[in-house]
Amino acid sequence: MERINRTTVVGASGAKYPGQLLSLDAKLDRMECVYIIIAFQPHSMEYGTVYVGETTNLEVHIAGHSRKDCWRREGASHIAIYRTHSTPKRRREIVSDILAQYHCPCNEESTNSNES
């Protein structure tokens, strides 16, 4: 996997989740992680969050993800990856912490349509 940049995402609790920032079209590895789909906003030179999730196999999970259409509509261009070998429950807690801090329209769309 090609490393583009280091990044740290801060949850609503103040916890910091350091990781890698990669292009969304980069070759992804099989790993346990929490991930954040991000859209780069060239007019403001900032990144906006699009979706947050967790998985035990990033490579397969992203390739077949049901929210890809939403990511494209939102202009997703990057993925931030926080590697963790924690339990699924702990990864979901991290996702909730991040969701409480950032607006993620594709998570909201998932919730509204009752998808997981």
The 8 nearest C-alpha neighbors of each residue, nearest first, counted from 0:
[[1, 26, 27, 28, 2, 25, 21, 3],
 [0, 2, 3, 25, 26, 21, 27, 22],
 [3, 1, 4, 21, 0, 19, 20, 5],
 [4, 2, 21, 20, 1, 19, 5, 22],
 [5, 3, 20, 19, 2, 6, 21, 18],
 [4, 6, 19, 20, 18, 7, 3, 17],
 [5, 7, 18, 19, 17, 20, 4, 8],
 [8, 6, 17, 16, 18, 15, 9, 5],
 [7, 9, 16, 15, 17, 10, 6, 97],
 [10, 8, 15, 14, 13, 16, 7, 11],
 [11, 9, 97, 96, 12, 13, 14, 100],
 [10, 12, 100, 13, 96, 99, 97, 9],
 [13, 11, 10, 14, 96, 9, 100, 97],
 [12, 14, 10, 11, 9, 15, 96, 100],
 [15, 13, 10, 12, 9, 16, 11, 96],
 [16, 14, 9, 8, 17, 7, 13, 10],
 [15, 17, 8, 7, 9, 81, 18, 14],
 [18, 16, 7, 6, 81, 15, 8, 19],
 [19, 17, 81, 80, 6, 5, 7, 16],
 [18, 20, 5, 80, 79, 6, 4, 21],
 [19, 21, 79, 4, 78, 5, 3, 6],
 [22, 20, 3, 78, 77, 23, 2, 19],
 [21, 23, 77, 25, 24, 76, 78, 20],
 [24, 22, 77, 76, 78, 25, 21, 75],
 [23, 25, 22, 26, 76, 77, 21, 27],
 [26, 24, 22, 23, 27, 21, 1, 0],
 [25, 27, 0, 24, 28, 1, 58, 23],
 [28, 26, 58, 0, 25, 57, 29, 1],
 [29, 27, 58, 30, 0, 57, 26, 56],
 [28, 30, 56, 58, 57, 27, 31, 59],
 [31, 29, 56, 57, 55, 28, 32, 82],
 [32, 30, 55, 54, 56, 83, 84, 82],
 [33, 31, 82, 83, 81, 53, 54, 30],
 [32, 34, 53, 81, 52, 80, 90, 82],
 [33, 35, 80, 52, 79, 51, 53, 81],
 [34, 36, 51, 79, 78, 50, 37, 52],
 [35, 37, 78, 50, 49, 77, 48, 51],
 [38, 36, 48, 77, 75, 49, 47, 78],
 [37, 39, 75, 76, 47, 74, 46, 40],
 [38, 40, 46, 45, 41, 76, 47, 37],
 [39, 41, 45, 44, 42, 43, 46, 38],
 [42, 40, 44, 43, 39, 45, 46, 38],
 [43, 41, 40, 44, 45, 39, 46, 38],
 [42, 44, 45, 41, 40, 46, 39, 47],
 [45, 43, 41, 40, 42, 46, 39, 47],
 [46, 44, 40, 43, 39, 47, 41, 42],
 [45, 47, 39, 38, 40, 37, 48, 44],
 [48, 46, 38, 37, 39, 49, 45, 40],
 [47, 49, 37, 103, 50, 36, 38, 102],
 [48, 50, 103, 37, 36, 104, 105, 47],
 [51, 49, 36, 103, 105, 106, 35, 48],
 [52, 50, 35, 34, 94, 36, 106, 98],
 [53, 51, 34, 33, 94, 35, 50, 54],
 [54, 52, 33, 32, 34, 90, 91, 94],
 [53, 55, 56, 31, 32, 57, 33, 60],
 [54, 56, 31, 30, 57, 32, 53, 29],
 [57, 55, 29, 30, 54, 58, 31, 59],
 [56, 58, 60, 29, 30, 59, 61, 54],
 [57, 59, 29, 27, 28, 56, 60, 61],
 [60, 58, 62, 57, 61, 56, 63, 29],
 [61, 59, 57, 62, 58, 63, 64, 56],
 [60, 62, 64, 63, 59, 58, 57, 67],
 [63, 61, 59, 60, 64, 58, 57, 67],
 [62, 64, 61, 60, 65, 59, 67, 66],
 [63, 65, 61, 66, 60, 62, 67, 59],
 [64, 66, 67, 63, 68, 114, 61, 69],
 [67, 65, 69, 68, 64, 70, 105, 109],
 [68, 66, 70, 69, 65, 64, 71, 63],
 [69, 67, 71, 70, 66, 72, 65, 73],
 [68, 70, 72, 66, 67, 71, 105, 73],
 [69, 71, 67, 73, 75, 68, 72, 74],
 [70, 72, 74, 68, 73, 69, 75, 67],
 [73, 71, 69, 74, 70, 68, 75, 67],
 [74, 72, 70, 71, 75, 69, 49, 38],
 [73, 75, 71, 38, 72, 76, 70, 39],
 [76, 74, 38, 70, 37, 71, 73, 77],
 [75, 77, 38, 23, 22, 37, 39, 74],
 [78, 76, 22, 23, 37, 21, 36, 75],
 [77, 79, 36, 21, 23, 35, 20, 37],
 [80, 78, 20, 35, 19, 34, 21, 18],
 [79, 81, 34, 18, 19, 82, 33, 78],
 [80, 82, 18, 33, 32, 17, 34, 16],
 [83, 81, 32, 31, 80, 33, 18, 84],
 [84, 82, 32, 85, 31, 81, 33, 90],
 [85, 83, 31, 86, 82, 32, 30, 55],
 [84, 86, 83, 89, 90, 87, 88, 31],
 [85, 87, 89, 88, 90, 84, 91, 83],
 [88, 86, 90, 89, 91, 85, 54, 53],
 [87, 89, 91, 86, 90, 92, 85, 93],
 [90, 88, 92, 86, 91, 87, 85, 93],
 [89, 91, 87, 93, 92, 88, 53, 94],
 [90, 92, 94, 88, 89, 93, 95, 87],
 [93, 91, 89, 95, 90, 94, 96, 88],
 [92, 94, 96, 90, 91, 95, 97, 89],
 [93, 95, 91, 97, 92, 96, 98, 52],
 [96, 94, 98, 92, 93, 97, 99, 91],
 [97, 95, 10, 93, 99, 94, 11, 98],
 [96, 98, 10, 94, 100, 99, 95, 93],
 [99, 97, 95, 101, 100, 96, 94, 102],
 [98, 100, 96, 97, 11, 101, 95, 10],
 [101, 99, 11, 97, 98, 10, 96, 102],
 [102, 100, 98, 99, 103, 97, 48, 10],
 [101, 103, 104, 48, 98, 100, 49, 99],
 [104, 102, 49, 50, 48, 106, 105, 101],
 [105, 103, 107, 106, 49, 108, 102, 50],
 [104, 106, 108, 50, 107, 103, 49, 69],
 [107, 105, 109, 108, 50, 104, 103, 110],
 [106, 108, 110, 104, 105, 109, 111, 103],
 [107, 109, 105, 111, 106, 110, 104, 112],
 [110, 108, 114, 106, 112, 107, 111, 113],
 [109, 111, 113, 107, 108, 112, 114, 106],
 [110, 112, 108, 109, 113, 107, 114, 106],
 [111, 113, 109, 110, 114, 108, 107, 115],
 [114, 112, 110, 111, 109, 115, 108, 107],
 [115, 113, 109, 112, 110, 111, 108, 65],
 [114, 109, 113, 110, 106, 65, 112, 66]]
